[in-house]
Amino acid sequence: MRGILVNIARIIVGLTFLFSGFVKAVDPLGTVYKFQDYAEAVGLAGVFPDWLLTCAAILLALTEFSLGISILFAIRRKVTTWFALVFMAVMTIITVWIYIANPVSDCGCFGDALILTNGETLLKNIVLTALTILMVIWHERMPRLISHSNRWLVLHYSCIFIVIVAAYSLYYLPLFDFRPYHIGANIPKGMEIPEGAEQPEFKTTFIMEKNGERKEFTLEEYPDSTWTFIDSKTEVIKPGYEPPIHDFTIQRISDGEDITDSVLTAKGYTFLLISPHLETADDSYFGHIDEICDYAHDNGYGFLCLTASTEKGIERWIDITGAEYTFCNTDETTLKTIIRSNPGLLLLKNGTVVGKWSHNKLPAEEMIKGGKITEKSSFLPKEDMAEKKIAYILMWFVLPLVLLSIADRLWMWSTWFRNEESKHKNIFSKLLKKQKQENGKENRSRQLEDEQEPAGGRSSR
């Protein structure tokens, strides 16, 4: 029973760490943004440079992923389980603070792949900590899936794999897009609230004053006219249904007009250059951006730049790049959610996302050579890319580890068989040698007996 319990715990904890590390590696910038939210909550906003937070995000993903692999393969069982327990203890303490203080609505444990409330996160960490304690106590009952001599191959290969995934997702775009602005998503539809959806509940409190005394009243307790109104405050008691896409607005900076509806309902294609902060945007490829802007204008497509930058930041960008496109204001968090690149390029068709590119891989040349955009344009992402990516992961990561484990077990079994065979041969040879020695002693004793008999006795015989 102990063996069953500890191995069930091993599978649950190991897969959780594996999944958590992978989704963080897939979206390192998402983890960086979550770190920035935490830093702002404790009054340390802007203290840590972005490069340091990026390194911390990759290190966290690497730690969780390698820890998950080590647990599943039972590598260094005692050290691994103790490290997992310390890690979970720290994470649980942090989530207790998050649950009480509520500095962020989502801890970011699983990125955008699986969003949990603070209460759900705390419960999850308590369960995982309890399971990890079982692993620490009965770690010797966790059978190894790889031999001592080959465990370094599994661990190093896993670390290299997850670093490559993180580097790819940083340089280009996340390997898997779990956000509501993924390719194929229709933005207007994502903003809709279905009929019968749960509505939010609010509580309004009125601050009134009478004869120098101030008191708070609810709407039902609103006093008579002898009280003087001072202030009011409204708080959300119960949040209602929130659509996947919210706070998405586009306001033209030149005249302040809200053009959200006209952009989302525009027929044909519209390019959106996304940059939360033009002050820190990479301007290495501004030539490609200008080429795509000219291409859009030549073919009758819209081209806008959405940013949360100040006028000074926009002017600096124009001075550096010579930009002649229209600049619009959009919420910073929304822009960071749309695309993990600064700047990044989004292509809409009738309000549906049909293309996303990092500034490191802008398809300017392919667009110009290909003429007008069609559904068969070579630069547009294919619909089956997610399936292909999963197949590549299975082929380049899962399959090699499975084959290595099988080969390792077969080698260990054959080694054990050879050792047992050799052991039995040694035992048999020892028995044979002992038998020969006993036979030799018996022959020698007979010879001595024959030599000691009198001559007459021999002749009488």
Secondary structure as the mmCIF struct_conf table of DSSP 4:
data_model
#
loop_
_struct_conf.conf_type_id
_struct_conf.id
_struct_conf.beg_label_comp_id
_struct_conf.beg_label_asym_id
_struct_conf.beg_label_seq_id
_struct_conf.end_label_comp_id
_struct_conf.end_label_asym_id
_struct_conf.end_label_seq_id
HELX_RH_AL_P HELX_RH_AL_P1 ARG A 2 VAL A 26
HELX_RH_AL_P HELX_RH_AL_P2 PRO A 28 ALA A 41
TURN_TY1_P TURN_TY1_P1 VAL A 42 GLY A 43
TURN_TY1_P TURN_TY1_P2 ALA A 45 VAL A 47
BEND BEND1 PHE A 48 PHE A 48
HELX_RH_AL_P HELX_RH_AL_P3 ASP A 50 PHE A 73
TURN_TY1_P TURN_TY1_P3 ALA A 74 ARG A 76
HELX_RH_AL_P HELX_RH_AL_P4 ARG A 77 ALA A 101
BEND BEND2 VAL A 104 SER A 105
TURN_TY1_P TURN_TY1_P4 CYS A 109 ALA A 113
BEND BEND3 LEU A 114 LEU A 114
HELX_RH_AL_P HELX_RH_AL_P5 ASN A 118 ILE A 137
TURN_TY1_P TURN_TY1_P5 TRP A 138 TRP A 138
HELX_RH_3T_P HELX_RH_3T_P1 HIS A 139 ARG A 141
BEND BEND4 MET A 142 MET A 142
BEND BEND5 LEU A 145 ILE A 146
TURN_TY1_P TURN_TY1_P6 HIS A 148 ASN A 150
HELX_RH_AL_P HELX_RH_AL_P6 ARG A 151 TYR A 171
BEND BEND6 TYR A 172 TYR A 172
BEND BEND7 LEU A 175 PHE A 176
BEND BEND8 ARG A 179 ARG A 179
TURN_TY1_P TURN_TY1_P7 PRO A 180 TYR A 181
TURN_TY1_P TURN_TY1_P8 ILE A 183 GLY A 184
STRN STRN1 ASN A 186 ASN A 186
HELX_RH_AL_P HELX_RH_AL_P7 ILE A 187 GLY A 190
TURN_TY1_P TURN_TY1_P9 MET A 191 MET A 191
TURN_TY1_P TURN_TY1_P10 GLU A 195 GLY A 196
HELX_LH_PP_P HELX_LH_PP_P1 ALA A 197 PRO A 200
STRN STRN2 GLU A 201 LYS A 210
TURN_TY1_P TURN_TY1_P11 ASN A 211 GLY A 212
STRN STRN3 GLU A 213 THR A 218
BEND BEND9 LEU A 219 LEU A 219
TURN_TY1_P TURN_TY1_P12 GLU A 220 GLU A 221
TURN_TY1_P TURN_TY1_P13 SER A 225 THR A 226
BEND BEND10 TRP A 227 TRP A 227
STRN STRN4 THR A 228 LYS A 238
BEND BEND11 PRO A 244 ILE A 245
BEND BEND12 ASP A 247 ASP A 247
STRN STRN5 GLN A 251 ARG A 252
TURN_TY1_P TURN_TY1_P14 ILE A 253 ASP A 255
STRN STRN6 ASP A 258 ASP A 258
HELX_RH_AL_P HELX_RH_AL_P8 THR A 260 LEU A 264
TURN_TY1_P TURN_TY1_P15 THR A 265 THR A 265
BEND BEND13 LYS A 267 GLY A 268
STRN STRN7 TYR A 269 SER A 275
BEND BEND14 PRO A 276 PRO A 276
TURN_TY1_P TURN_TY1_P16 LEU A 278 GLU A 279
BEND BEND15 THR A 280 THR A 280
TURN_TY1_P TURN_TY1_P17 SER A 284 TYR A 285
HELX_RH_AL_P HELX_RH_AL_P9 PHE A 286 ASP A 298
TURN_TY1_P TURN_TY1_P18 ASN A 299 GLY A 300
STRN STRN8 GLY A 302 THR A 307
HELX_RH_AL_P HELX_RH_AL_P10 GLU A 311 THR A 321
BEND BEND16 TYR A 325 TYR A 325
STRN STRN9 THR A 326 ASN A 329
HELX_RH_AL_P HELX_RH_AL_P11 GLU A 332 ILE A 338
BEND BEND17 ARG A 340 PRO A 343
STRN STRN10 GLY A 344 LYS A 349
TURN_TY1_P TURN_TY1_P19 ASN A 350 GLY A 351
STRN STRN11 THR A 352 SER A 358
HELX_RH_3T_P HELX_RH_3T_P2 HIS A 359 LYS A 361
HELX_RH_AL_P HELX_RH_AL_P12 ALA A 364 GLY A 370
BEND BEND18 LYS A 372 LYS A 372
TURN_TY1_P TURN_TY1_P20 GLU A 375 LYS A 376
TURN_TY1_P TURN_TY1_P21 SER A 378 PHE A 379
BEND BEND19 LEU A 380 LEU A 380
HELX_LH_PP_P HELX_LH_PP_P2 PRO A 381 LYS A 382
TURN_TY1_P TURN_TY1_P22 GLU A 383 ASP A 384
HELX_RH_AL_P HELX_RH_AL_P13 MET A 385 ILE A 393
HELX_RH_PI_P HELX_RH_PI_P1 LEU A 394 VAL A 398
HELX_RH_AL_P HELX_RH_AL_P14 LEU A 399 GLN A 452
BEND BEND20 GLU A 453 GLU A 453
HELX_RH_AL_P HELX_RH_AL_P15 ALA A 455 SER A 460
#
